Amino acid sequence: MEKRILINNPIALDRVQIEQDLRGGNQVIVQFSHPEFYGSILEEVDELCARWDEDFGVRFYAHYSLSFDCQNLLRIPHVKMLQLNSLVQAHHTEALAKLDNLYSLSLGIYELENSEILGIDTLRSLKILNIISDKKILNLQYFKEFSYLEELHVGARLKTLMQ
């Protein structure tokens, strides 16, 4: 991989440029910081997800003062690389169970309420998993069922780890 190219809150996708960047060995991530930016574009993003490998990804981040609705993930069923980063809260996390093509997942949900999220069957085939939460309730027993996992990062804020 040469470099990571971030496309932030696009109004439209430049498919020619994205294809050029991916063919050049780059990683391309389309990212959204608020629901107003992905209202009508996710289906087009999913077409690209279906066409490309895990070098093309989708990132949802920030959403300050909002809980991210994971039901939106059902609109990108072909996503292979998914990043849910710097989110305070998220709901409907069970929607991850419908994402059968995930290769790489980054979960950065500080107030993650679903302690059994790692028990979702479709996550067992992940090759790369990054998970960060401030909650101490995450059930890590499920990791023994992640037989394809090549890279794992688990983190929390130091304050949470030291309590």
Secondary structure, 3 states (H helix, E strand, C coil): CCCEEEEECCCCCCHHHHHHHHHCCCEEEEEECCHHHCCCCHHHHHHHHHHCCCCEEEEEECCCCCEEEHHHHHHCCCCCEEEEEEECEEECHHHHHHCCCCCEEEEEECCCCCCCHHHCHHHHHCCEEEEECCCCCCCHHHHHHCCCCCEEEEECCHHHHHC
